[in-house]
Amino acid sequence: MQGAPALLLASDWVPGRSPAGFLVAEKFDGVRAFWDGRQLRTRSGQVLGAPAWFLERLPADQPLDGELWLGHGRFDDTSALLRRQRVDDAAWRTLRYQLFELPDAPGPFAERAELLRALVQRLGWAQLQAAEQRRIGDAAALQARLAEVVQAGGEGLMLHRADAPYVTGRSELLYKLKPQQDAEATVVGYTAGRGRHAGRVGALRVRDDTGREFLLGSGLSDAQREDPPPVGALVTYTHRGETSRGLPRFATFLRVRDEP
């Protein structure tokens, strides 16, 4: 596996804040994929076994950042498709590559978004799409847009500073807004189960990118307790803010996120 590509990562949006100065797009619940001009790679650096015809339609001289997406509510289907040992050609023809960034391109994000839209239009391939970017005037209109997206089956919104240069790492230039907060952490160990969970995993011990360690027990299925995500796996969990000690409140396991 190659090294993980350097990508821009989102922070959580503060409710009530004005979205003025940001471009707002739907948050697609797919598998993030970075195109380096030769290969499609996941956030962790795994090379995706895409069909040759799919890769040949991507620009050889322009890196791309986006989500491979089958549609609303189909993350598990997308993940399963990308994990298959044998390429499912027919299924790949239903997959869309929803693009939201032109890595290393000059200028502010608003200009890069226009360049991305023009690139997709020029290539004229229905499976390659540029995420629609909107300017939204105030907090009330932002909540209305969030409700509209969620009602249609979407996951939430992404807010990117219109004047932001291209940077990588976790940044306050990019935010995510969802009805329920979520975040990611890496599995570093396990605790033993008790009672009806005796003999299997009771909770995952995880560490986030700030170095905080905590347990994720709620949300694990019996099958996941029998065969838990391996140490080193990146998992997504939901929470409701933070405790007085600065740890996620009501942290609940959602799914393994790192690999498709």
C-alpha positions in Angstrom: 0.0 0.0 0.0 1.3 3.5 -0.8 1.4 6.2 1.7 -1.9 7.9 2.5 -2.5 11.0 0.3 -2.5 14.4 2.0 -6.1 15.5 2.0 -8.1 18.3 3.5 -10.2 17.2 6.5 -13.3 18.8 7.9 -14.0 20.2 11.4 -17.5 20.3 12.9 -19.7 23.3 12.1 -20.8 25.5 15.1 -24.7 25.7 15.0 -26.0 29.3 14.6 -22.9 30.6 12.8 -23.4 32.5 9.6 -22.3 30.7 6.5 -21.4 34.0 4.7 -18.1 33.6 3.0 -18.5 29.8 2.5 -19.6 27.7 -0.4 -22.0 24.9 0.6 -22.4 21.5 -1.0 -24.1 18.3 -0.1 -22.0 15.8 2.0 -22.0 12.5 0.0 -21.9 9.4 2.1 -19.6 7.4 -0.2 -15.9 6.3 -0.2 -13.5 9.1 -0.5 -11.2 8.6 -3.5 -8.1 10.6 -4.5 -7.0 10.4 -8.2 -3.3 11.2 -8.6 -3.3 10.9 -12.4 -2.6 7.2 -12.5 -4.4 5.5 -9.6 -7.5 5.9 -7.4 -6.6 5.7 -3.8 -8.6 5.7 -0.5 -7.9 8.1 2.3 -5.6 5.5 3.8 -3.7 5.0 0.6 -5.2 1.7 -0.6 -5.2 1.5 -4.4 -8.8 0.8 -5.7 -9.1 -1.8 -8.4 -11.2 0.2 -10.8 -11.9 -1.1 -14.3 -9.4 0.2 -16.9 -12.2 1.9 -18.8 -13.1 3.9 -15.7 -9.5 5.1 -15.1 -9.1 6.0 -18.8 -11.9 8.5 -18.5 -10.2 10.4 -15.8 -7.7 13.2 -16.7 -4.1 12.1 -16.7 -2.8 15.6 -15.9 -5.1 16.7 -13.1 -5.4 15.2 -9.6 -9.0 15.0 -8.3 -10.6 14.6 -4.8 -14.1 13.3 -4.3 -16.4 10.5 -3.3 -17.3 7.3 -5.1 -21.0 7.1 -4.6 -23.9 4.8 -5.6 -26.6 7.0 -4.2 -28.4 8.0 -1.0 -28.3 5.4 1.8 -26.0 3.1 -0.2 -22.7 3.5 1.7 -22.6 -0.2 2.5 -23.2 -1.2 -1.1 -20.5 1.2 -2.2 -18.1 -0.2 0.3 -18.9 -3.8 -0.6 -18.4 -3.1 -4.3 -14.9 -1.6 -3.7 -13.9 -4.6 -1.5 -14.6 -7.2 -4.1 -11.6 -9.2 -5.3 -13.0 -9.4 -8.8 -14.1 -6.2 -10.5 -17.9 -6.0 -11.0 -17.9 -4.1 -14.3 -21.7 -3.7 -14.4 -21.8 -2.2 -10.9 -18.9 0.2 -11.6 -21.0 1.6 -14.5 -23.6 2.7 -11.9 -21.0 4.4 -9.7 -20.6 8.2 -9.7 -17.4 10.0 -8.8 -18.7 13.2 -7.0 -15.8 15.7 -7.1 -15.3 18.6 -4.7 -11.7 19.7 -5.1 -8.8 20.2 -7.6 -5.8 19.3 -5.5 -2.8 21.7 -5.9 -4.7 24.0 -8.2 -4.0 27.7 -7.7 -6.4 30.4 -6.6 -9.2 30.5 -3.9 -11.7 27.6 -3.6 -14.4 29.6 -5.4 -12.2 29.7 -8.5 -11.1 26.0 -8.2 -14.8 25.1 -7.9 -15.5 26.8 -11.2 -12.5 25.2 -12.8 -13.8 21.8 -11.6 -17.2 22.4 -13.0 -15.8 23.4 -16.3 -13.5 20.3 -16.4 -16.4 18.0 -15.7 -18.5 19.8 -18.4 -15.7 19.5 -20.9 -15.2 15.8 -20.2 -18.9 15.1 -20.7 -19.0 11.8 -18.8 -22.2 11.3 -16.7 -20.4 9.3 -14.0 -18.0 12.2 -13.3 -19.9 15.0 -11.5 -18.9 18.2 -9.7 -20.7 18.7 -6.4 -23.0 21.7 -6.6 -21.6 24.6 -4.6 -24.0 27.2 -3.3 -23.7 30.5 -1.4 -26.1 30.7 1.5 -26.8 33.9 3.2 -27.6 33.2 6.8 -27.9 30.5 9.5 -31.6 30.0 9.0 -31.2 29.4 5.3 -28.4 27.0 6.1 -30.6 25.0 8.4 -33.4 25.0 5.7 -30.9 23.6 3.2 -29.7 21.0 5.6 -33.3 19.9 6.2 -33.9 19.7 2.4 -30.8 17.5 1.9 -31.6 15.2 4.8 -35.3 14.9 3.7 -34.0 13.8 0.2 -31.9 11.1 1.9 -28.6 13.0 2.1 -26.2 12.9 5.0 -25.5 16.6 5.6 -23.6 19.5 4.2 -20.0 20.6 3.6 -19.0 24.2 4.0 -15.7 25.4 2.3 -14.3 28.9 2.7 -14.7 30.5 -0.7 -11.4 32.3 -0.4 -9.4 29.3 0.9 -6.2 28.3 -0.8 -5.6 24.6 -1.4 -4.3 23.1 1.9 -4.3 19.7 3.5 -4.8 18.4 7.0 -7.7 19.2 9.4 -8.6 22.8 8.9 -11.1 25.5 9.8 -11.4 26.2 6.1 -13.7 23.2 5.7 -16.6 22.2 7.9 -19.2 19.4 8.0 -22.8 19.9 9.2 -25.0 17.0 10.0 -28.1 16.5 12.2 -25.9 14.4 14.5 -22.2 15.0 15.0 -19.8 12.4 14.0 -16.0 12.0 14.0 -13.3 9.4 13.3 -10.8 7.6 15.5 -8.3 4.7 15.2 -8.8 1.4 17.0 -5.8 0.9 19.5 -7.2 -1.9 21.6 -10.2 -3.6 23.2 -11.8 -4.2 26.6 -13.2 -7.6 27.5 -17.0 -8.1 27.5 -19.0 -8.9 30.6 -22.4 -10.5 31.2 -23.9 -11.7 28.0 -20.8 -10.3 26.1 -18.4 -12.4 28.2 -15.8 -14.1 26.0 -16.0 -11.4 23.3 -15.2 -7.7 22.9 -16.9 -5.3 25.3 -15.7 -2.1 23.7 -13.2 -0.7 21.3 -10.4 1.5 22.7 -9.9 4.3 20.2 -7.6 7.3 19.8 -8.6 10.4 17.8 -6.2 12.7 15.9 -5.8 15.0 18.9 -4.5 12.1 21.0 -7.6 11.6 23.1 -8.4 7.9 24.0 -11.8 6.6 24.9 -14.0 3.6 24.6 -16.7 2.8 22.0 -19.0 0.0 23.2 -22.5 1.3 22.2 -23.4 0.6 18.6 -21.4 -2.6 18.2 -23.4 -5.6 16.9 -22.9 -9.1 18.3 -21.1 -10.0 15.1 -18.7 -7.0 15.5 -18.0 -8.0 19.1 -17.1 -11.5 17.9 -14.9 -10.2 15.1 -14.1 -6.6 15.9 -12.4 -4.0 13.6 -8.6 -4.7 13.8 -6.2 -2.5 15.6 -5.3 0.3 13.2 -8.7 0.5 11.6 -10.3 3.9 11.2 -13.9 3.9 12.6 -16.7 6.5 12.5 -18.6 7.2 15.7 -21.5 9.6 16.6 -21.6 11.8 19.6 -23.4 14.7 21.2 -20.7 17.3 21.9 -18.2 16.9 24.7 -18.1 16.1 28.4 -16.5 18.4 31.0 -13.3 16.3 30.6 -13.2 17.1 26.8 -14.2 13.6 25.7 -17.0 12.8 23.2 -20.4 12.6 25.0 -22.5 9.5 24.3 -20.0 8.2 21.8 -21.5 5.4 19.7 -19.8 3.2 17.1 -21.2 3.7 13.6 -19.1 1.8 11.2 -15.6 1.0 10.0 -14.6 3.9 7.8 -11.0 3.6 6.7 -11.2 1.0 3.9 -14.0 0.5 1.4 
